Amino acid sequence: MTAHDASGTLEQALAHTARLLERDPAMAAEQAAEILKVVENQPVALRLLAAARAAQDDLPGAIDHLQKLLRTQPHWALAHFDLGIALARSGRGQEAIAALRKAVAQKPDLSHAWRALGDLLMAAGEHAQADAAYAQHVRYSTSDPRLLAAATALVENRIPEAEALLREHLKQTPTDVAAIRMFAEVAARLGRLEDAQHLLARCLELAPSFHAARQNYALVLHRGNQPERALVEIDRLLAVEPNNLGHLNLKAAVQCRIGDYEPAIAIYADLVARDPRHPSVWMSYGHALKTAGHTARAIDAYRRGVALQPSFGEIWWSLANLKTFRFSADDLAVMRRQLTRGDLGEDDRLHLEFAIGKALEDGGEYESSFAHYAQGNAIRHAQLNYRADETTARVEHIRQRYTSEFFAARAGCGHASADPIFIVGLPRAGSTLIEQILSSHSMVEGTMELPEVTSITRSLREQANAASEMPYHDALALLDANALHELGERYLEHTRIQRKTSAPLFIDKMPNNFMHIGLIHLMLPNAKIIDARRHPLACCFSGFKQHFARGQSFSYSLQDLGRYYRDYVALMTHFDQALPGRIHRVIYERMVDDTEGEVRRLLDHCGLPFEESCLRFFQNERPVRTASSEQVRRPIYREGVDHWRHYDRWLAPLEQALGPVLGCYPEPPAWGVL
């Protein structure tokens, strides 16, 4: 036999084995093994043998063969891809991610490897990295030069260029679902979530089996505060891929959003049982457990995550953020060692600074504690673009527009429901305590910090003239009685999913809604509004040592905090005059000193009879999502009232920024002094 004949015979045998793989994996495995007896370590035969083993669910065998193959063929992208898929099916997610990263490093245009990598990163809770991988999948899924150029611009975050290219492409081919999906990603990156939703809905109308687009749709619905619709799409995905860890992770996140913590906890428990090597999943599991009141299990979950990745600053901060947790000397030593690493990411560093600050505070080392808090705040402040002057201008605009005459002209408008109780104020002012007290009443249900008011303001902003200085307020001023009623109806409809009991009243505790009291009054004139207020130095310093998951951009500078508190007092003083008696104020220190008296006054304002259970609020087992979740599960204590005094000597910038508000507390300064 000539060399050519031998080569031809080998190629024929390999081709025959590949054909067998489709219909008879066991026979294909036998054929591949026979080839390997003749040509030891033949690469294609080894890959086919591994594929046959995987097709027969012999994943350990497949992995062994692929690892053997890669020892001699370390640059074969498809072998790395096969290994990644086999590892993923075996529940070895971190190793699978590493294998798929090698696959796309060797062959960047391997689109299906990018998709698989995105799915695994989503399952691991690495949402930003997953988004980047999905973008690469889109980029390499097309051979159309225009779409390739648009996808490349999207990957490189050249959003205006990507938008222009896609808009032009869709003018010519309006049913190109790949382009529609990309255009939706552009809209999402620009914060136009409703546009993204419409585009993805159109995409799925044209191609119902386009699962990648459906996953995008579910994620956009989740981010756009439409959890019910997101769950529908996720369940459709799970009907096709019931074991897709990324879909399951997203479902758990959405369930947490709507307060279904126990089903979410069950999913997270399953995810960590399948693959316990994802620190982000352990952290999400810990968050759900903490909120549902399973504190000991939450601590264990956080510790499992940080043991896998000691540099993971957000998990250390999650432990600190329990407030009642105390770090050991060994914990502090580990955190300090991590802080010295030259390769530590900025987000890990700032979370570690806050966590170490809390550990030192608990140990009475206040000067060192303040230094770490200050450093963590400095890092976060540099990441943000907060301008105190813009907030002051916004508050002044609201005070000028929402006058008593403005409200009188709209009397009788809005939805008549009295179901919601809005608790507003500044973060760390005692709003969670008030929520816990009220939700301990038989007629009141506690929910969480609901984003619906913010969603309504976003919709109003989109309706207004884009050139307007304050578009949402301008749009609201133009609404007639029917439109204001519809806003109230929308609010009630979109928050219904959060209501789990038959209690007639429910709480919306979103502190920053104090900026939207005008909107709340116009759309729900019978809703109750409670203002939670705490001593300015106590409240502001408590905010300074708190790293918030999102929002609260004003809280990372003592000067900005003082300015913000001052603006808040000015605005609430205005509404006290424009809407006399509309807002009930709870002073935190009075609640501590005379709990029963303040609780009775609070219940009177809400039209509720007194119930002893409101004084035993710490026995309430409802989920609590805020940083005070563990504190409100204990009786009221005085410790927090004057704790800020340990840091008094470093708070001069805050005192100066507060100005006359500080000296007058708990009353506001005389009108016009602010």
N, C-alpha and C positions, 0 to 999 in steps of 0.2 A: 504494500500500500504506500502511495506517495504521501509526502507531507501535506500536499493539497487535499488528498483524499481524507487523511486523518482529520485535518482542520474542518473539512466539510462535514464529516461524520459527527464531530463534536458539536458543530453549530446546529446540525439537524437534531441531535439529541437534546440540546438545550432548548431549541424551539419546541420540540415535542413535549418536554417537561413543562414549559410555560403554558402550552395549550391544556395540558392535563390539570394544571393548577386551577383553572376556571371551573372544572366539573368534577374532579376527583383528587382532592388534596393528598389523600393517603397514597394513591398511586404516584402522584407527582413527587412525594417525599422519597418513595422507593427508587424512582428513576434518578432523582438528583443524587441519592446515596450511591447508586451504581456508577454514575459519572465520576464522583469523587474517589471511588476506588481506583479508577483508571487514571484520573488527573487530580492528584492530591491538592487540596486547597484551591481548586478552580473557582475564581471569584463569583462568576455568574451562577454556577451550580450551588455554591454556598448560600447566595442570596435567595435562590429559588427554594432551597431546602428550608431556610428560615421562614420564608413566606408560607410554605406548606405546613410547617409546624404551627405557625400563628393561625392559619385557617382552621386547624384542628384544635384550637384553643390550648395548644401546648406552648404557652408563652415563655416559660423558663427555657425550653429547648430552643425556641426562636431567638431569644436574647443571647444564649450561649453561642449559637452559630454566627449571629451578627457581630458579636464582640470578637470572635475569632477572625471573621472576615476583615474587620476594621484594623486588626493588628498588622495585617499585610496591605490593606488598602485604606490608609487613614484619611485620604482626601476624596473618598467616594461619597458625594453628597447624598445620593439615594440610599446608601447603606445607613448613613446617619439618620436619615428620615425614617427608614423602616425601624431602626432601633428605637427612635423616639416614640413612634406609634406603639410598638410592643411594650415599652416601659410604661407608657401612659395607660395602656389597657391593664397593666399589672398593678396599677395604683402607685407607681413610683414617679410621681409628678415632677419633682425637682430634677431627677436624672433625665427624665424625658425632655424637660425644657432645655437642659444642657445639650442633649443630643440634637435637638431641632435647631438650636443656635449654631451648632457646628454645621448642620446641613445647609442653612441659609448663608453661613459665612463662606462655605465652599461654592455654593451656587445660589447667588442672591435672587435669581429669577424663578426659584422653585416656589411657585405661588401656593401650592397646597401645603407646603411646609410652613409658610407664614401663617396660613389659616389655622393649622393645627397648633402652632406656637401661640397664636392669639387666644385660642380656646383654653389652652393650659394656663396661660397667664391670667385669664379671666377667672378660671377656677381657683387660682392661687391668690386671688384678691389684688393682683397687680394691674389695676384698671388702666393706668396711664400707659404702661408697657404693652398691654393687650391692644389698646387703641392704635399704638404705633405699629404693631405687628399686623393688625387688620388693614391698616393703610397700605402697608407693603404688599399684602395679599391683593388688594385692589389694583395696586400699581402693576403687578406682574401677571394679573389675570387677563390682560388685554393685549392684543397685538395691534390695535388701531393706534397709529402714531399720535393722533390728537388726544385720545384718551390717555395714552401713555404719558404724554407731556403734562396733562392735567393732573394725573395721579402722582407724577414726580413732584410737581409743584405742591400738591397736598402733603406729601410725605415731608417735604422740606419746609413746610409751614409758610409757603408763599401763597397765602389764601386769596388775595385779590386776583392774582394771575390764574389760579385754579378756577376761581369763579367765572372769570371772563371766558376761559377756554371751554368750560362745561356749558355755559349759557349758549355760546355759539354752536357747539356740537349738538345740543338738544333742540336748537331751532331747526336743524337739518334732519335729525333722527330723534324725534320726540318720544319714541317708545324704547329707546336703548336703556334697559334696566340697570346695566352696570354704571352707565353715566348718571342715571337718576340717583342711584345709591351714593355715588361720589358727591353729587350735588347736595344731597342731604347731609353728608358729612361736613361739607363746607358750611352749610347753614348752621349745623350744630356748633361748629368751631366759632362761628360769629355770634353765638348765643340766640339765634333765631330758631328756637325749639319748635314752635308751631309750624314754621316752614319745613323744617326737617321731618316732622310728623306727617305732613301732607304729602311730601315727596316719597317717603317710604311707604305710605299707604297706597299711593299710585303704583309704586314699584311692585308691591305684593298683589295688587289688582291685576297687573300684567303678567306676573310670574309668581303664583302662589307657593311654588316649591323653592323659591329663592331663600333658603334658610339663613344665609348670611345677612340678607337684608332684613329678615324677620328679627334676627338677634339685635341688629342695629335699632330696629323699630321699638323693641321692648325696652332697650336701654334708654332711648330718647324719651319714651313715655315715662319711664321711671324718673329720669332727671327733670322732666317737665311736670312733675307732681300729678301724674295720672296713674296711680298704682293699680286701680282696678283693670284698666285697659292693658297695662303692662303685664299683669298676671295672666290675662287671656292669651297674649302672644307667647309668653314663656311656656304656658301649658301646651300650646300647639307645638312648640319646639320639642318639649319633653315627650310628647306623644310619638314623635319620630325618633328622638334620641333620648330615651329615658335615663340613661346613665351619663349624660353629658355633664361633667362637673361644673363647667362654666355656667350652663343654664341653671343648675341647681343652686349655685352660689348666688346668682342674680335673683332667683326666686326668694331665697332666704333674706336678701337685702330688702326686697320689696315688702316682704311680710313684716320685717321690722319697721318699715316706714308706716305701715297701717296698724301697728300695735299687735300683730299676731306673733308674739314672741315664742310661744311654746312650739308651734310648727317650725319656725325658723331655727330654734335651738335643735330640734330633731334633725333638720337638714345639716346644720353645721356639725353635729355629732357624727353623722354618717360620713361627711366629707373628711373629717380628721381621722375617722376610723379607717377609711379607704387609703388615705395618704397623710400620715401625721407630720410630714416634713415641710409644710407651708406655714411660715410664721404669720403671714397676713390673715390666713384663715383662722388660726388660733386666736388672733386679735379680734376678728369679727365675732367669733364664737364667744369670746370673753365679754365683748360689748353687749351682746344679746343677753347673756347670763346675768350680767350686772344690772341691766335695766329691768329684768324680770325679778330681781331680788335674790338671785342665787349667788351671793357674794363669794362664798368659799370656792365654789366651782369656777367663778369668773377669775379669781386670783390664780387658781390652778391653771386655767387656760392661758392667761397672760404669761405665767411662768414657763409653760411649755413653749410658748412662742419665743420668748426672750432667751431661753436656753438654746434654741436652734440658731438664733441670730442675736448675740449680745449687743451688737451695735444698733439694733432696731429701737431708736429713741422713742418712737410713738408708743411702743408697748410699755416702756419704763414710765412714760408720762401717764399712760392709762392706769397703771398701778397707783401712781401718785394722785391721780384725779379721782380715785375712790374717796379721797379726803380722810377716811378713817383708817386707811392702811398705813403701816409704818415700815419703812425700809430697815433692813439689818445693816450692820457694819460691813458685811461682805457685799451686800447689794451696792452700797455706796462706793466701795472700792472698785467693783466691776464697772459701774457707771463712770467713775473718774478715769479709769484706764481707757475706756472706749473714747472718752472725750479727748485723749491725747493722740488718737490715731490721725495720721496725716491724710488718710483716704476716706475719712468720715464725711458723708454727705451733709449738706446744709440743713435739711429738714431733720435728719437724725440729731445733728448737733443742737439745734434749738430745742427740740423735745428733751434732750438730755439735760440741757441747762435748766429748763423748768423743773424737771424731775429732781435734779440735785438740789435746786433751790428749796423744794418742798422737804426733801430729806433733812437738809440742814436746818430748816425752820423748825421741824419737829424735834430736832436735837438742841434747840435754843441757840444755835450759832447764827444770829440774825444778820450780822454784818456780811459774813460769807454768803449767807442765803440771799441777801439783797443783791450782791454782786452777780450771782448766777441768774437771778430773775432779770436783772437789768441787761445782762448779756443776751439771754434768750429773747427778750423784747427787742433789743437792738437788731438782732438778726431778722426777726419777723417784720419789724417796722421797715427795714431796708427792702424787703420783698414786696411791700405794698405801695400803693400810690394814694394814701389817704391825705386829704387836705382839710384841715379844720375850718378854714374860711368858707369852703363850699357848704359845709354843714350849717354854719351860722347863717349863710345867705338863704339856704333852703328853709330853715326855721323862720327867718324873717318873712320870706315869701308866704309861708303858710299862715303866719299871724296876720299878714295884711289881707289875705284872701278870705280866710274862714272867719268872718265876723259874725256877730249876733244877727245882723241884718241878712247876711248870706244864708244862715240857717233858717231864719224866720220865713224867708221867701220860699223855702223848700219844706216847710212844715207839712206833715202828713205823707211825705214821700217815703219810699223804701218798703221793705218787707216787714210785716207786723210781728214776725216770730220773736219771742223773747228767750229762745233756747240758749243762745251762746252767752257765756260770761268771759269777757276778754280781760286778761291780766297783763298789764303793760308796765313799763318802767325801764330801768337799766339792768343789765345782767348783774348777778351777784347781789341783788337788793332785797332778796327774800321772796321772790315771786314763786319759787318752787314750794316754799313753806305754805304760802297762801293757797296754792293749788292743792296741796296735800290736805290742808284743813277742809277746804270746800268739798273736795272729792270724797271726803269721809262722811259726807251728808248723804242720806238715802235718796235724795232727789237730784243729786249732781254726779255727773260722770267726768272723771279726769281723762284727758286724751294725751296730748303732747304739744310740742311747739309746732303748731300747724302752719304750713307755708301758704295757705290759700289767699290770705289778704295780699301777700307779696305777689302772688300769681295774678291777682286781679289788677294790681297796680301796673304790672308788666303789660297786661292786655290793653289797659287804658293808654299806656305810653305808646303802644304800637298804633293805636287809633288816632293819635294826635299828630299835629304838624311837627315833623322832625326838626324843624328849625326853632321850635318853641324852647324857651329857656327852662320851663318847668312843664313838660308835655303832659304828664299824668294829671296834674292838678288842672291844667287847662281843659283837658278832655272831660274830666269829672264835672267841671263847672257847666258844661254844655248839655249834660244829660237831663232828660225830662223825667217825670214821675214814673213812667213805665220802665224806662231804662234803669232807674235806681232800684225799682222793685226787682227787676231781672238780675241785677248784681247781687241783691240779697238772696234771691232764689239760687243763683249759681253757688254762692258761698255755702248755703245749707246743703245743696246737692253734693258738692265736692267734698264736704267734710263728713257726710253720712257714713262713709266706710270706716271712719275712726270710732264710731259709736257702737259699742259692743253690748250695752245694757239697755233696759227700758227706762232709765232715768230721764225725766223730762228736760233737764238742763245739762249742758256740757261746757267744759272749760277749753278755751283757746289761750294758752299761755305762751305768747311770743312777745318778749319784752320790747323789742324794737317797734312793735306796732303803735307805740305812742306817737310815732311820726304820721300815723294814718288814722288818727281819731276822727278827723273830718269825714273820711270815707266810711269808717265804721258807723258813725252816727247817721249818715245819709242813707246807707243801704239797709241798716238794721237798727232803727231808732229806739227799739225797745230792749235791745241787748244791754247787759250790764257791763260797765267798764270799771276795773279796779286798778289803781296806780300803786305799785309797790315802791316804797322809798326808804332809803337807808342813809345813815350819816355819810356825807360826801367823801370823807377820807377813808372810812371803812369800806364803802362801796367801790370807790375807784381803785384803792390799793388791792382789794380782792380781785378786781378785774385785771390789774396789772400782773398779778402772779398766776393768772389763768391763761393757758393757751387754748383758744377756742378752735374747734374743728373747722369752722367757716364763719365768715362775717366778722362783725365787731372789729373792723379795721382801726377804729379809734383807740383801741385798748392797749396798744403797744408803745405808748409814750405817756409819761405822766402829764406833760403839758396838754396833749390831745385829750386825755381822759378828763382833765379839769375843764377844758373848753366844752367838751361834749356834755358833761353833767350840767354845766351852766346853761347851755342851749336847751337841754331837756327841761330844766326848771322854768326857763322862760316860756317854753311852748306850753307846758302844763298849766302855768299861771294864766296864760292867754285863754286856754280852753275852760278854765274855771270861771273866767269872766264871760266868755262867749256862750257857754252852756252851763249856767249855774246849777249845781247839784247833780250834774250828769255823771261825774267821776267821783268814786269813793277812794280816798287815800288811806293806805295802811302804812304807818310809820313803824319800821322794823323794831326799833328799840321799845316802843310802846307795846308792841305785841309780845316782846320778851318779858316786860315788867308787869303787864296786866293781860295775860293771855285770854282769860275768859271774857273780860270786858270787851277786848278788841274783836274776839270771835263773834260775840253777840252783835256788835255793831256791824260787822261784815255781813252776817247772815240777814240782819234787818234790811240792809241796803239791797240785798239780792231777793228780798221778799220771801225768805225761808224761815221756818220755825227753828228754834234752837234744838240741837241734838247733842247729847253728851259725847257721841262718837267723834265729833269735830275736835274735842279736846284730847282724844286718844288717837290723833291722826297718825302717830308713829306705828300704830298697829295695822294700818292700811297696807295691804299686800299688793296694791296695784303697781304696774310697771312705772318707773320714773326714769326719764331719759337724760336729765340734766346732770351737771357736775355735782349738784347737791343731793343726788339720789340716795346716798348712804346717810347723809346728815339728817334728812327728814324722816328717816326710819328710826330716829331716836327722839326722846322728849326734848322740848326746847331747853337750851342751855345758854348761859350768859357769855361763855368763852369767846364767841365770835364778835361780841359787841365792841370790845376794846382791843382786840388782838392787834390791830394796825399800829397801836402805840409802840410796839416793839421796834417799829421801823420809822418812827416819827422823825428822827434826825435826818433821814434821806428824802423826805417828802416835800421839801420847800418848793420845788417846781410845780408840784400839784397844788399846794396851798395858794401860790400866786395865781395860777390859772383859774382857780375856783372863784377868786375875788370875793365879792360881798355875799355870795351864796353860802360860803362856809360859816361866816359869823352869824347868819340869820337862822340857820337850820334849827328846827324842822320847818319853819315858815319861810316863804320866799322873800327876797328883798322887796322893798317898796316898788310899785309899778314904775317902770322907766329907769330904775337904777341898773338893771341888768344890761 
